Amino acid sequence: MYEFIDNTFILQAKTDPMATIEIEVGDIKQPDFYPQVKIKRWENEVNFSARLIHDADEASFTEKDGKIKWQNKEIKADFYNIESCEEHPEGGYEFEIILEDKPKSNKIEFSIRPKGLDFFYQPELTQEEKDAGAYQPENVIGSYAVYYKECPPNYVGKKLYRAGKFCHIYRPRIEDAIGNWTWGILNIDVDKEVLSVTIDQNFLDNAVYPVRHAAGLTFGLLTKGAVSMWLINASFAASWAEGAVGTAQSIKAYLENQVSSSEVKMGLYIKTGTKTGTYVIGSGTDAWIIPSWDNWKELECLSPPTVSAIDYWICVKSTDDFRIYYDTAEAGKTALTQGYSSYDTWEPINLAQSYNRIFSIYCIYSSFQAAWAARNSYILGQGIYVS
C-alpha cells in the first residue's frame, strides 16, 4: 500500500533490510504532483528517476486500487506495482504512458536523474550465440541492464548487493485498442539525462486509439542477468570484481539445469590478465550435483581464505552442461572456456575467450572486524575478559 506524503506516493516494494526497494511516485521535493517515478535501492545508496516531459497544461491525478493515474488533455500516465509472476519473477514497477489520440510526435521523452548507476544497452544475440543455445526474451532486445556503478562487497549479515544489478528497463511493447502492436525503440542518454521511446510512425497513423504502453517503462526488479547461455560439456566461467578486505566465506551464482546432472564447483582466482588468473588457496568449494534447478546457489569455501581489495575472478566450473545468466556490459568483464580439462584441480587459468558480460555470480565475505567481534562475544560469554 502507498503512503501519501506531500503530494507524493511512497511504496515499500521490498522491505528486507538487506535489500530494500522504495518506489516514489511524484516528487516529494516539489509542492505539486509530477508524472515521475523514482526507484531507490539499498536505503537510497543508489536511485533512478524518470519524469515525463509534456506540455505544461492543467493536469489531475488520482489513486485507486493500487494504481496511480495522472492525465492532461493529451496524454495519460498510470503507475502500478507488478507482483511476482512468470515474466517478472522478482516483481517490477510500471510507468505506463497512454495516448488518447494520435500524438504530435512519435517520440516520447523523459528527463532522468541517475545516482551511482551504470546503464548497459542489451543488443540482440548474434546468430552464433543463438546457435549455441543462448536465450534472450524478446523484450530484452534493445533494453537496458542497470548496475550499481561502484558496487560494495557482500558481507555476511550486511546489505545484499549480489552482482550489483539495480533493475532492468525493458523494451516497451506498444499496443492499440484492438490488439495491434509494435516494439518501441528505447534510448537512454545519461549525459543529456534523457530517456526516449520512439514509436513507428506508420503504427501511430493506423492505430485504433487509445494506445497503451506507448512508453511502457517496465522496471524489472531483477537480481540476475536477463540472458542465459548453455555452458556445454566441461566448462569454466569467470566474472571479475574487486575483492574486499576480509575472509571469503562463500560464492553464489544463478544456475539453471533441466537436462543433466552436471557437477559444479566455485572458487576465486587473483586476476592477472584479461583471461588469466592464479588460484586463491582455500577458496574452492565442495562439488555440487545440480538437480533440476533454476535459482541462486551458494557454496561454502572449504578453507575460507584471507583476501584483499584487489581484482579477482569469481568462477564456476562444471563437468557437464548447465546454464548461467548474464547481462551485456563493459568489455573484458568475463571470460570462459568450454571443454575445460582440469575440473579436479585448481591450477592457474588461461581461458579461451573474454566477453563484455557480467555473469550472475558473486562472493560473500566476512570482515576482519566482524570476525573479531564474533570472537570477543564468544569469549566474553564464557566470562573471560578480552582486552
MIBAVEX-584486 format. One line per 10 residues: for each residue x, y, z of N, C-alpha, C. Coordinates in steps of 0.1 Angstrom, whole numbers. Layout:
BEGIN
X Y Z X Y Z X Y Z  ...
This chain:
BEGIN
8 -12 0 0 0 0 9 13 0  4 23 -7 11 35 -8 9 44 5  19 51 8 18 62 18 18 75 11  9 84 14 7 97 7 13 108 15  24 114 10 31 124 18 34 135 8  30 148 12 33 160 4 31 157 -11  19 153 -15 15 151 -29 24 141 -36  29 131 -28 38 121 -33 34 107 -28  34 97 -36 30 84 -32 43 75 -29  44 69 -17 56 61 -14 52 47 -12
59 38 -19 56 23 -18 69 16 -14  68 8 -3 79 0 1 78 -13 -7  84 -14 -18 83 -26 -27 90 -38 -21  101 -36 -15 108 -47 -8 113 -42 6  109 -48 16 112 -43 30 124 -51 37  129 -61 30 140 -68 36 152 -58 38  156 -57 51 166 -46 54 179 -48 47  182 -60 42 194 -63 35 193 -59 20  181 -56 15 179 -53 1 167 -45 -1  166 -33 5 153 -25 4 151 -19 -10
139 -18 -14 135 -11 -26 123 -2 -22  125 11 -25 114 21 -22 110 27 -36  97 28 -39 92 35 -51 86 48 -46  90 59 -53 84 72 -51 77 77 -63  64 79 -63 57 84 -75 53 99 -72  57 108 -81 56 122 -78 70 127 -74  71 139 -68 84 144 -64 82 151 -51  87 144 -40 85 149 -27 92 162 -24  101 166 -33 107 179 -31 100 191 -37  89 188 -44 81 198 -51 67 199 -45
60 210 -45 47 212 -39 36 205 -47  38 204 -60 28 199 -69 31 184 -73  21 177 -78 24 163 -83 29 163 -97  40 155 -99 46 154 -112 45 140 -117  43 138 -130 44 124 -135 58 118 -136  62 113 -124 76 109 -122 76 97 -113  85 88 -116 88 76 -107 102 77 -103  105 73 -91 119 72 -86 120 59 -78  130 52 -82 133 39 -76 146 40 -67  145 37 -55 156 37 -45 159 23 -40
172 20 -41 176 7 -36 187 8 -25  187 -2 -16 197 -3 -6 198 10 2  186 14 8 184 26 16 189 38 9  186 39 -4 188 51 -12 203 53 -15  212 43 -14 226 44 -18 226 48 -33  218 42 -41 217 45 -55 202 46 -58  199 55 -68 185 56 -73 184 61 -87  172 60 -92 169 64 -106 155 70 -107  154 82 -113 141 88 -115 139 91 -130  126 90 -134 122 94 -148 110 102 -147
110 114 -153 98 123 -153 94 125 -168  81 124 -170 75 126 -184 77 141 -188  82 143 -199 83 157 -205 70 159 -213  63 169 -209 50 172 -216 47 186 -216  36 190 -223 32 204 -223 26 208 -210  30 219 -205 26 223 -191 12 229 -191  2 220 -194 -12 224 -192 -18 218 -179  -30 221 -177 -36 216 -165 -38 201 -164  -34 195 -153 -35 181 -152 -41 177 -138  -45 164 -137 -51 159 -125 -45 145 -122
-46 141 -110 -42 127 -106 -51 121 -95  -52 108 -95 -60 101 -86 -53 88 -82  -57 81 -71 -52 68 -68 -63 59 -64  -64 47 -69 -74 38 -66 -69 24 -69  -72 15 -59 -69 1 -60 -54 -2 -64  -45 6 -58 -31 4 -60 -26 10 -73  -34 17 -81 -29 23 -93 -30 38 -93  -20 45 -96 -20 60 -96 -21 64 -110  -31 73 -112 -34 78 -126 -32 93 -127  -25 97 -137 -22 112 -140 -27 114 -154
-32 126 -157 -36 129 -171 -37 144 -173  -34 148 -185 -37 162 -190 -46 160 -202  -47 170 -211 -56 169 -222 -52 159 -233  -39 156 -234 -34 148 -245 -29 135 -241  -25 133 -229 -17 121 -225 -21 116 -211  -20 103 -209 -22 98 -195 -10 90 -191  -9 89 -178 2 80 -172 -4 72 -161  -2 59 -161 -5 50 -150 7 45 -143  7 45 -130 18 39 -122 13 28 -114  19 16 -114 14 5 -107 26 -6 -104
24 -12 -93 33 -23 -90 31 -36 -97  41 -43 -101 40 -56 -107 44 -67 -97  34 -75 -94 37 -86 -85 45 -97 -92  52 -105 -84 60 -116 -89 51 -125 -98  56 -128 -110 49 -136 -120 59 -143 -129  54 -150 -138 64 -158 -147 73 -148 -155  67 -137 -160 75 -128 -168 84 -120 -159  80 -117 -147 88 -109 -137 88 -116 -124  97 -126 -123 97 -135 -111 101 -128 -98  108 -116 -99 111 -108 -87 103 -96 -86
92 -95 -94 84 -83 -94 89 -72 -102  82 -60 -102 87 -49 -110 78 -37 -108  80 -27 -115 71 -15 -114 69 -9 -128  57 -4 -131 53 1 -144 50 16 -144  56 23 -153 53 37 -156 47 37 -170  34 36 -172 28 34 -185 22 47 -190  25 50 -203 20 61 -210 9 57 -219  -2 64 -219 -14 60 -227 -17 72 -236  -18 70 -249 -22 81 -259 -37 80 -262  -44 90 -259 -58 91 -262 -61 93 -277
-52 101 -283 -53 104 -297 -39 104 -304  -39 105 -317 -26 105 -324 -17 116 -319  -5 114 -315 3 124 -309 10 133 -320  15 144 -316 21 153 -325 35 148 -329  41 140 -321 54 134 -323 54 120 -320  62 112 -328 63 97 -325 74 94 -315  79 104 -308 89 102 -297 84 108 -284  84 99 -274 80 103 -260 93 104 -252  95 115 -245 107 117 -237 105 119 -222  115 115 -215 115 117 -200 128 123 -196
128 132 -187 141 136 -180 144 126 -170  157 122 -169 161 112 -159 172 118 -150  173 112 -138 183 116 -128 188 103 -122  199 98 -126 205 86 -120 215 90 -109  216 82 -99 226 83 -88 234 71 -87  247 71 -90 256 60 -88 253 48 -97  248 49 -109 244 38 -117 251 38 -131  253 26 -136 257 24 -150 246 18 -158  244 22 -171 234 17 -179 240 9 -191  236 -3 -193 242 -11 -203 232 -16 -213
234 -11 -226 224 -15 -236 226 -29 -240  214 -36 -242 214 -50 -244 211 -53 -259  221 -56 -268 218 -58 -282 212 -72 -284  207 -74 -296 202 -88 -299 213 -97 -300  211 -110 -295 221 -120 -296 226 -122 -311  239 -125 -312 244 -129 -325 238 -142 -329  239 -145 -342 235 -159 -347 243 -170 -341  256 -167 -339 265 -177 -332 260 -180 -318  256 -169 -311 251 -171 -297 238 -179 -297  229 -176 -306 216 -183 -307 219 -198 -311
228 -200 -320 231 -214 -324 237 -222 -313  243 -215 -304 250 -222 -292 239 -224 -281  227 -220 -283 217 -222 -273 214 -211 -263  220 -199 -265 217 -188 -256 203 -183 -258  197 -179 -247 183 -175 -247 181 -160 -242  174 -152 -250 171 -138 -247 157 -135 -249  149 -132 -239 135 -128 -241 134 -116 -251  123 -116 -259 121 -105 -269 122 -91 -263  116 -89 -251 116 -76 -245 130 -72 -240  139 -81 -240 153 -77 -235 161 -72 -247
158 -75 -259 165 -70 -271 162 -54 -271  173 -47 -271 171 -32 -271 168 -26 -258  169 -34 -247 166 -29 -234 179 -24 -227  178 -21 -214 190 -17 -206 191 -24 -193  202 -30 -190 205 -35 -177 212 -24 -169  207 -22 -156 212 -11 -148 219 -17 -136  232 -12 -134 240 -18 -123 245 -6 -114  248 -10 -102 255 -1 -92 269 1 -97  272 14 -99 285 18 -106 297 13 -98  297 15 -85 309 11 -77 303 3 -66
299 -9 -70 291 -18 -60 300 -22 -49  295 -20 -36 302 -25 -25 302 -40 -24  311 -46 -16 312 -61 -15 300 -66 -7  297 -79 -8 287 -85 0 293 -91 13  290 -85 24 295 -90 37 284 -98 44  288 -109 51 278 -117 59 270 -108 68  257 -109 68 248 -102 76 246 -87 73  252 -82 62 251 -68 58 242 -68 46  242 -56 39 233 -54 28 237 -64 16  227 -69 9 229 -79 -1 229 -72 -15
240 -70 -21 241 -64 -34 242 -74 -45  245 -86 -42 247 -97 -52 257 -92 -62  254 -93 -75 264 -89 -86 262 -74 -89  254 -67 -81 252 -52 -83 241 -48 -92  232 -57 -96 221 -53 -105 211 -45 -98  208 -33 -103 198 -24 -98 184 -27 -103  183 -28 -116 170 -31 -122 172 -34 -137  162 -38 -144 162 -39 -159 151 -31 -165  154 -22 -174 144 -14 -181 142 -21 -195  130 -26 -196 127 -35 -208 122 -26 -220
124 -32 -232 119 -26 -244 104 -26 -243  97 -14 -246 83 -14 -245 75 -20 -257  65 -28 -253 56 -34 -263 43 -26 -264  42 -18 -275 31 -8 -276 19 -14 -283  7 -12 -278 -5 -19 -283 -16 -10 -284  -24 -11 -295 -36 -2 -297 -48 -9 -292  -60 -3 -294 -72 -7 -287 -78 -20 -293  -73 -25 -305 -78 -37 -310 -67 -48 -310  -56 -46 -304 -46 -56 -302 -34 -55 -312  -34 -46 -321 -22 -44 -330 -11 -39 -321
1 -43 -324 12 -39 -315 25 -38 -323  35 -31 -317 48 -29 -322 58 -27 -311  70 -29 -313 81 -27 -303 85 -12 -304  86 -5 -293 92 8 -293 107 8 -292  114 18 -297 128 19 -296 132 27 -284  139 20 -275 142 27 -262 157 32 -263  159 44 -258 172 50 -258 174 58 -245  186 56 -239 189 63 -227 202 70 -229  202 84 -228 213 92 -229 217 98 -216  226 91 -209 229 95 -195 235 109 -194
244 113 -204 250 126 -204 239 137 -206  230 135 -214 219 145 -216 208 144 -206  208 133 -198 198 130 -188 184 129 -195  183 122 -206 171 120 -213 169 105 -217  157 100 -214 152 87 -218 141 89 -229  142 82 -240 132 84 -250 127 70 -256  114 70 -260 109 59 -267 103 64 -280  109 58 -291 104 62 -305 95 51 -310  83 56 -315 73 47 -320 72 47 -335  70 36 -341 69 36 -356 58 45 -360
61 54 -369 51 64 -373 39 57 -381  42 47 -389 31 40 -396 21 34 -386  27 28 -375 18 22 -365 9 33 -359  14 45 -356 6 55 -350 -4 60 -360  -1 61 -373 -10 66 -383 -22 57 -385  -20 44 -382 -31 34 -384 -37 28 -372  -32 32 -360 -37 27 -348 -51 30 -344  -58 22 -337 -71 25 -331 -68 29 -317  -72 42 -314 -68 47 -301 -79 44 -290  -75 43 -277 -62 47 -272 -52 36 -274
-39 41 -274 -27 33 -275 -21 31 -261  -20 19 -257 -14 16 -243 1 13 -244  8 15 -233 22 12 -232 30 20 -243  25 32 -246 32 40 -256 46 43 -252  48 43 -240 62 43 -234 61 35 -221  58 23 -223 57 14 -211 70 12 -204  74 21 -195 87 19 -188 85 8 -177  88 -4 -181 87 -15 -172 101 -17 -165  101 -15 -152 113 -17 -144 113 -30 -137  120 -40 -143 120 -53 -137 130 -53 -125
126 -57 -114 135 -57 -102 143 -69 -101  150 -73 -112 158 -85 -113 171 -84 -105  175 -95 -99 189 -96 -93 198 -104 -102  193 -111 -111 201 -119 -120 201 -113 -134  210 -118 -143 211 -113 -156 198 -117 -164  196 -110 -175 184 -112 -183 185 -122 -194  198 -126 -197 201 -136 -208 208 -148 -201  204 -160 -207 211 -172 -202 218 -179 -214  229 -186 -211 236 -193 -221 240 -207 -216  240 -217 -225 245 -230 -222 260 -230 -221
265 -236 -210 279 -240 -210 279 -255 -213  285 -258 -224 285 -272 -229 296 -280 -224  293 -292 -220 304 -302 -216 311 -296 -204  323 -299 -202 331 -294 -190 335 -279 -194  331 -270 -185 333 -256 -188 338 -249 -176  344 -237 -178 349 -228 -168 345 -214 -171  337 -207 -162 332 -194 -165 337 -185 -153  341 -173 -157 347 -164 -146 342 -149 -149  339 -142 -138 335 -128 -139 343 -121 -129  349 -110 -133 359 -103 -124 352 -92 -116
356 -90 -104 352 -79 -95 363 -76 -85  362 -64 -79 371 -60 -69 368 -68 -56  378 -73 -50 375 -81 -37 374 -71 -26  373 -77 -14 371 -70 -1 381 -74 9  385 -65 18 394 -68 29 386 -77 39  390 -89 41 383 -98 50 386 -113 46  375 -121 48 376 -135 46 365 -139 36  369 -146 25 360 -151 15 353 -163 21  340 -162 24 332 -173 31 326 -182 21  320 -176 10 312 -185 1 311 -177 -13
306 -185 -23 304 -180 -36 290 -184 -40  283 -174 -47 269 -177 -50 267 -173 -65  260 -182 -72 257 -180 -87 243 -184 -90  238 -177 -101 225 -181 -106 227 -192 -116  222 -204 -114 224 -215 -123 210 -221 -127  210 -227 -139 198 -234 -143 203 -247 -150  195 -258 -147 198 -271 -152 185 -279 -153  181 -284 -165 169 -292 -166 172 -305 -174  184 -307 -178 187 -318 -188 195 -329 -181  207 -325 -175 216 -335 -170 219 -332 -155
226 -341 -149 231 -339 -135 246 -334 -135  248 -322 -140 261 -317 -140 266 -314 -126  279 -316 -124 286 -313 -112 293 -300 -113  292 -291 -103 299 -278 -103 307 -275 -91  317 -267 -92 325 -262 -81 327 -247 -83  329 -239 -73 332 -225 -74 345 -222 -67  351 -210 -71 363 -206 -64 367 -192 -69  378 -187 -63 384 -174 -66 398 -175 -72  401 -166 -81 414 -165 -87 418 -151 -87  431 -148 -83 436 -134 -85 437 -131 -100
432 -120 -104 431 -117 -118 445 -112 -122  451 -119 -131 465 -115 -136 464 -109 -151  453 -111 -157 451 -106 -171 437 -107 -176  434 -104 -188 421 -104 -193 414 -118 -194  423 -129 -193 418 -143 -194 426 -152 -184  435 -146 -176 443 -154 -168 442 -151 -153  446 -161 -145 445 -159 -130 452 -170 -123  455 -167 -110 461 -177 -101 452 -180 -90  450 -193 -86 441 -197 -76 443 -192 -62  433 -188 -55 434 -183 -41 432 -196 -33
442 -200 -26 442 -213 -19 431 -212 -8  423 -223 -8 412 -224 2 399 -219 -3  399 -212 -14 386 -206 -18 377 -216 -26  383 -227 -30 375 -237 -38 364 -243 -29  353 -247 -35 341 -252 -28 340 -267 -30  332 -274 -22 328 -287 -25 321 -288 -38  321 -300 -44 313 -302 -56 298 -303 -53  290 -298 -62 275 -299 -60 269 -304 -73  262 -315 -72 255 -320 -84 242 -313 -86  240 -306 -97 229 -298 -99 217 -307 -102
206 -305 -94 194 -312 -98 186 -304 -108  173 -307 -110 165 -298 -118 165 -284 -110  170 -274 -116 173 -262 -108 172 -249 -116  167 -238 -110 166 -225 -117 166 -215 -106  177 -212 -100 178 -203 -88 192 -200 -85  194 -191 -75 207 -188 -69 211 -201 -61  224 -204 -62 230 -214 -54 243 -209 -47  244 -211 -34 255 -207 -26 263 -219 -22  277 -219 -24 286 -229 -20 296 -223 -11  299 -230 0 309 -225 10 323 -228 6
332 -219 8 347 -221 6 351 -231 16  359 -241 12 363 -252 21 372 -247 32  382 -238 29 391 -232 39 391 -217 36  381 -210 41 379 -195 38 392 -187 39  397 -182 28 410 -175 28 408 -160 31  419 -155 36 420 -140 38 423 -134 24  415 -123 21 416 -117 8 417 -102 10  419 -95 -1 421 -80 0 414 -73 -12  415 -60 -12 407 -52 -22 415 -51 -35  417 -63 -41 423 -64 -55 413 -71 -64
416 -71 -77 407 -78 -86 408 -93 -86  397 -99 -85 396 -114 -85 386 -118 -96  389 -130 -102 380 -138 -110 371 -146 -100  358 -145 -101 349 -153 -93 343 -163 -103  346 -176 -100 345 -187 -110 335 -198 -106  330 -204 -117 322 -216 -116 327 -226 -127  329 -238 -123 334 -248 -133 325 -261 -132  324 -268 -143 315 -279 -143 320 -291 -150  313 -303 -149 317 -315 -156 308 -317 -168  297 -310 -168 287 -312 -179 279 -300 -181
268 -301 -189 260 -289 -193 253 -282 -182  252 -269 -182 242 -261 -174 241 -247 -180  232 -239 -175 230 -226 -179 235 -216 -168  241 -205 -173 245 -194 -164 239 -181 -170  235 -172 -161 229 -159 -166 238 -148 -166  236 -138 -175 244 -126 -176 237 -115 -183  243 -103 -182 239 -91 -190 251 -86 -198  249 -80 -209 260 -74 -217 264 -62 -209  278 -60 -208 283 -49 -200 296 -44 -207  305 -39 -198 318 -34 -204 327 -45 -209
336 -42 -218 344 -52 -224 353 -59 -213  356 -72 -215 365 -79 -207 361 -82 -193  347 -81 -190 343 -83 -177 342 -98 -173  341 -107 -183 340 -121 -181 350 -129 -190  352 -141 -187 360 -150 -196 355 -164 -193  357 -173 -204 353 -187 -202 360 -196 -212  360 -209 -208 364 -219 -217 354 -230 -217  350 -235 -228 342 -247 -229 351 -259 -234  349 -270 -228 358 -282 -230 370 -281 -220  367 -276 -208 378 -274 -198 382 -288 -193
395 -290 -192 401 -304 -189 406 -305 -175  405 -295 -167 411 -296 -154 401 -294 -142  390 -300 -143 380 -298 -133 384 -302 -119  392 -312 -118 396 -317 -104 407 -310 -98  414 -301 -105 425 -293 -99 422 -278 -100  430 -270 -92 428 -256 -92 441 -249 -97  445 -254 -109 457 -249 -115 455 -234 -120  465 -227 -123 463 -213 -129 455 -214 -142  447 -204 -144 438 -205 -156 443 -196 -167  441 -200 -179 443 -192 -191 431 -195 -201
420 -187 -199 407 -191 -205 408 -187 -220  398 -193 -227 399 -192 -242 394 -179 -247  384 -173 -241 378 -161 -246 373 -152 -235  374 -138 -238 369 -128 -229 357 -122 -235  347 -117 -227 335 -112 -232 331 -99 -225  322 -91 -231 316 -79 -225 303 -83 -218  304 -90 -207 293 -95 -200 295 -94 -185  284 -94 -177 285 -96 -162 278 -109 -159  285 -119 -155 278 -131 -150 271 -129 -137  260 -136 -134 253 -135 -122 260 -144 -111
271 -139 -106 279 -146 -96 286 -136 -88  288 -139 -75 294 -130 -66 299 -138 -53  308 -131 -46 315 -137 -34 309 -130 -22  308 -138 -11 303 -132 2 314 -133 12  317 -122 18 329 -120 27 324 -118 42  333 -122 51 332 -117 65 343 -108 67  341 -96 73 352 -87 75 360 -91 87  372 -86 88 381 -88 100 374 -83 112  367 -71 111 361 -65 122 349 -74 127  342 -79 118 330 -88 122 335 -101 128
346 -107 122 352 -119 128 357 -117 142  364 -105 144 369 -102 157 358 -100 168  347 -93 163 336 -90 172 330 -103 176  328 -113 167 322 -125 170 330 -133 180  344 -133 178 353 -140 187 352 -134 201  352 -121 202 351 -114 215 338 -118 222  327 -118 215 314 -121 220 314 -135 226  320 -144 219 321 -158 223 329 -160 236  340 -153 236 349 -155 248 343 -148 260  337 -136 258 331 -129 269 319 -136 275
312 -144 266 301 -152 270 305 -163 280  318 -166 280 323 -176 290 329 -169 302  327 -156 303 332 -149 315 346 -146 314  353 -146 302 367 -143 301 368 -129 295  376 -121 302 378 -107 297 388 -107 286  384 -99 275 393 -97 264 396 -82 263  409 -79 263 413 -65 263 414 -60 248
